[in-house]
Structure formats: structure tokens, C-alpha cells
Amino acid sequence: MTINNRRTRLLERLREIDEQNAQTKGNNEISTVMLDQQSVGRLSRVDALQRQQMAKETYRRRLLGKAKISAALERLDQDEYGWCADCGSEISEQRLEVDLTAHLCIECAK
């Protein structure tokens, strides 16, 4: 896969994450769960709290994904993409196919 193809895939993934984050914020999934137990039973409240925590974790993982993608794009711009940040050896094509944001070779990642 060429560098331009990788850049395109990374930018597409970044756009997807931004769209998902916009939808999450629009749905108010990560806002505070109200404490009024008169209108909502305890089990419903527990379920709402669990959904809220899952939404927060999903949002956190998306932010982490954005950071990894941004770092990979920066490495592309600096002609350092595809080289291990620890030992300096080339990262295998197979590893980059699985994870476009990989910054360590398989040996250093262990």
C-alpha cells in the first residue's frame, strides 16, 4: 500500500471518529444522569448509569484513536512513518495493514 493510500485511510478514519463524536454529543449520551427516582425506578437508573459509562468509555477511546491517527499523520509528514520509534527498524507491511497507527515494530511492541 502506498503512503498516499495510508494517508487517505487515516484521514477517513479521523473523519469517521469526528462524525461519531458529534452524534454522541448530540444524543446527550454522556451527560449527567438525573437522580429523580420518583419518575424512574432504580433498575432503570442503574441501566442508564451503565449506558452512560459505556458511552463515556467509547468517547475516551475515540479521543485516543484520534491522537494515534494524528501522530501517524505527523510521522508521515516527517518521513518517519513505517519505522520503529524504539529501535529504528522498518515496521512490517503486515503490521501496518493491521494497524495503520503502529509506531513500534513487533519485537519492540512485545
N, C-alpha and C positions, 0 to 999 in steps of 0.2 A: 504494500500500500504506500502511496506517495505521501510526502509531507503535506501537500495541499489537501489531499483526501482526509488525512488525520485532522488537520486544522478545521476543515469543514465539519467533520463529525463532532469535534469538540465544541465548536460554536453552536451546532444544532442542539447538542445536549444542554449547553448553557441556556439557550433559549427555552427549551422544554422545562428546565428547572424554574426559570423565571415565571413561566406561564402557570406551573403548578403552584408556586408560592403565591401568585396573585389570586388564584382560585381559593386557596386555603384561607387567605386573609379575608376574601370576600364572603366566605362561608362562616366566618367567626368561629372556626373550629378550635382556635387556640385561646379564645377569650376566657375570662373567669366564669366558672360555673356558679350559678346563683344558689344561695343557701336556703331558699324558701322550701321547706319540706311539707308545707301545707298543700301546695299545688302539685308537688312531685314527690312520690314515695322514695324511701331510702334506696331500694334496689335500682330505681330509675336514676337516682342521683349517683350511685356507685358506677352504674353503666356510663353515665355522662362524664364522670371523672376519668374513667378508663379511656373513653374515646378522646377526651381532651389530652391526656398524657401521650396517647399514641400519636395524635396529631402534632403535638409539640416535638416528639422524638423524630417524626418524619420530617418536620420542618428543619430541625437541627441537622439531620443527615443531608438534606438538600443543601444547606449552607456549607457543610463540609465538602460536598460534591462540587459546589461552585468554586470553593477555594482550591481544590485539587485541579480542576479544569483551568482556572486562571494561572496556576503555577505551571501547568503543562504548556499553556499558550505562551507564557513567558519564556520557558525553555526553548520552545520552537523559535521564537523571535531572536534568541541569543545563540542559536545553532547548538544548543546543548541537549536537545530532545533526543532520546534514544540512547543516552549514555548514562551509566550508573553514577549517581551523586556521591556514592561512597568510594568505590574502587576505580571508577573511570572506565570500566569495560563496557562494551556495547550490550544493550539490553536486547534480548532475542525478539525477533518478529512475532513469534507466537505469544510471548508475554504481552507485547504491546497490543496485539489483536484482542486479547482477553481484557486488558485494562489500559486504555489509551493514556491514563494519567500516571502510569508506573514510572517511578523515578529511581528505582533500585533494580539491579539485576536479581535473578532468582537466588543466587548464592548470598548476596547481602541482605535480601529480604528475609531469609531464614533466620 
